[in-house]
Amino acid sequence: MFDSIKMYLIALLLIATIGLGWTTYNLVGKLAVAEEQIGQWQDTANKNAEATRIAGESCAISVKSIYETQRAIDALNESRGSDLEALATIPQTTLPETQVNATTTSTAAPAKNADDARLSPDVMRLLDNAYCSGDKDSAYCAAR
């Protein structure tokens, strides 16, 4: 009787050992796969973090460029505004109107007449300012 119990006990221990060995083997294999996947995910996370950093730097450069462009636009608008204000303060002049029979008559009572159909110094100054506001690098503006 003890021999048969020993045999059942040995058989039970053998089956338990084989079962536990097989389970351990499967778990170790799954652990190795999980560790490999974690390594891949960490590499992917590091690459994504680097890409995010580069994108952030790119955005910072873009925002800086936009601010600089906006400052230049604001400066041009301010210059244009001051030129328009100066233009509004120039007295109105009227040129004589030439009729079909070559007689000339003034269309309005001018504050001052234009000098031989030439531009006044105030208008020339405004035109120069407007030109140089748009093309600061020209030789003409640099010589002024």
Secondary structure, 3 states (H helix, E strand, C coil): CHHHHHHHHHHHHHHHHHHHHHHHHHHHHHHHHHHHHHHHHHHHHHHHHHHHHHHHHHHHHHHHHHHHHHHHHHHHHHHHHHHHHHHHHCCCCCCEEECCCCCEEECCCCCCCCCCCCCCHHHHHHHHHHHHHHCCCCHHHHHC
